Each structure stands twice: as C-alpha cells, then as structure tokens.
C-alpha cells in the first residue's frame, strides 16, 4: 500500500500524536519540511530550508531540523501547537 506519493527524496518521518507525519524532502527542487495528514490525503509545506535531511521532536514540542546545505547546521524553532499544527518556523509565522 502506498500511503503518499510524489515526495522529493523523503527522509526522517516524525509521527505526531494525531497520526499525521512531518518529514523532510531532500530533493533540490523541494528542500522543505512537509506535514502529511493522518489519512495521507493532504500535504502542506511547512518551511523551505534548503536541503533538510533529519528531524527530531523534543519534549517541549520544538522540531529540530538537520540541514545539509553549506554550511551544514542544526535548526530549531518550528513549534508545534495543538500537538500537530505548525504555527511558527524560525521566526516566520504560518497561517492555519
């Protein structure tokens, strides 16, 4: 069974409490963090970062992003509110 298709080199899926996923898409044409609904029918780009290649969710709900472009770095600041819905990312507000 294919859950979702047309992802650009997906990596590092993080399962959220509502059954949805956040993952990175490493393909140079995408370079983003993507949220996928629990049923796989909806997809939303949360942030463009360059070439992300890893994710981790800490106990306070901050999502850490490993970025592989020059210079490689570890980014944080993507705060997950209501256990799944991204509201801010690295200082930029995202509408729900």
RODO-2510 file (C-alpha; in nm, 4 decimals, decimal comma):
residues 96
     n   res          X          Y          Z
     1     x     0,0000     0,0000     0,0000
     2     x     0,1295     0,3463    -0,0914
     3     x     0,0456     0,5979     0,1806
     4     x     0,1504     0,9096    -0,0110
     5     x     0,3363     0,9603    -0,3397
     6     x     0,5186     1,2370    -0,5250
     7     x     0,7576     1,3207    -0,2430
     8     x     1,1037     1,4520    -0,3260
     9     x     1,3536     1,2212    -0,1526
    10     x     1,1632     1,1919     0,1775
    11     x     1,3635     1,1374     0,4979
    12     x     1,3219     1,1385     0,8749
    13     x     0,9462     1,0924     0,9253
    14     x     0,8178     1,2006     1,2663
    15     x     0,4828     1,0560     1,3736
    16     x     0,2655     1,3064     1,5599
    17     x     0,0067     1,2290     1,8258
    18     x    -0,2871     1,2667     1,5840
    19     x    -0,1401     1,0108     1,3420
    20     x    -0,0122     1,2683     1,0933
    21     x     0,3520     1,2904     0,9862
    22     x     0,6142     1,5552     0,9417
    23     x     0,9090     1,4710     0,7177
    24     x     1,1780     1,6400     0,5155
    25     x     1,2032     1,6366     0,1383
    26     x     1,5699     1,6499     0,0372
    27     x     1,5286     1,6838    -0,3395
    28     x     1,6870     2,0104    -0,4637
    29     x     1,3560     2,1126    -0,6238
    30     x     1,1740     2,0735    -0,2896
    31     x     1,4125     2,1309     0,0063
    32     x     1,1318     2,1568     0,2580
    33     x     0,9640     2,0277     0,5698
    34     x     0,6276     1,8706     0,4867
    35     x     0,3242     1,7874     0,7008
    36     x     0,1094     1,4940     0,5826
    37     x    -0,2372     1,4311     0,7250
    38     x    -0,3135     1,1075     0,9089
    39     x    -0,5026     0,9699     0,6080
    40     x    -0,2298     1,0737     0,3603
    41     x    -0,4727     1,2840     0,1544
    42     x    -0,3479     1,6309     0,2488
    43     x     0,0034     1,7647     0,2311
    44     x     0,1316     2,1061     0,3394
    45     x     0,4778     2,2547     0,3006
    46     x     0,5704     2,3982     0,6385
    47     x     0,9048     2,5573     0,5560
    48     x     1,1694     2,5753     0,2856
    49     x     1,5102     2,5251     0,4410
    50     x     1,7449     2,4284     0,1582
    51     x     1,8270     2,0582     0,1836
    52     x     1,6997     1,9198     0,5130
    53     x     1,7964     1,5636     0,5972
    54     x     1,6807     1,4941     0,9517
    55     x     1,4110     1,5767     1,2075
    56     x     1,3572     1,5281     1,5788
    57     x     1,0734     1,6395     1,8031
    58     x     1,1772     1,7324     2,1566
    59     x     0,9674     1,7035     2,4744
    60     x     0,8630     2,0714     2,4541
    61     x     0,7245     2,0300     2,1017
    62     x     1,0080     2,2006     1,9142
    63     x     1,1054     2,0364     1,5888
    64     x     1,4798     2,0207     1,5234
    65     x     1,5872     2,0163     1,1588
    66     x     1,9243     1,8930     1,0350
    67     x     2,0204     2,0982     0,7294
    68     x     2,2869     1,9721     0,4876
    69     x     2,3452     2,2752     0,2643
    70     x     2,6509     2,4930     0,3028
    71     x     2,7009     2,5484     0,5865
    72     x     2,5528     2,2347     0,7397
    73     x     2,3567     2,3306     1,0501
    74     x     2,1010     2,2275     1,3073
    75     x     1,7926     2,4476     1,3074
    76     x     1,5215     2,4757     1,5679
    77     x     1,2225     2,6983     1,6177
    78     x     0,9424     2,5077     1,4489
    79     x     0,6969     2,4954     1,7362
    80     x     0,4062     2,2532     1,7123
    81     x     0,0876     2,3823     1,8691
    82     x    -0,2171     2,1651     1,9398
    83     x     0,0210     1,8667     1,9062
    84     x     0,0347     1,8838     1,5265
    85     x    -0,0306     2,2206     1,3668
    86     x     0,2795     2,4270     1,2868
    87     x     0,2320     2,7939     1,3783
    88     x     0,5845     2,9333     1,3619
    89     x     0,9046     2,8350     1,1959
    90     x     1,2370     3,0023     1,2527
    91     x     1,0746     3,3397     1,3176
    92     x     0,8251     3,3280     1,0305
    93     x     0,4556     3,2911     1,1065
    94     x     0,2452     3,0386     0,9217
    95     x    -0,1310     3,0724     0,8918
    96     x    -0,3636     2,7842     0,9708
***
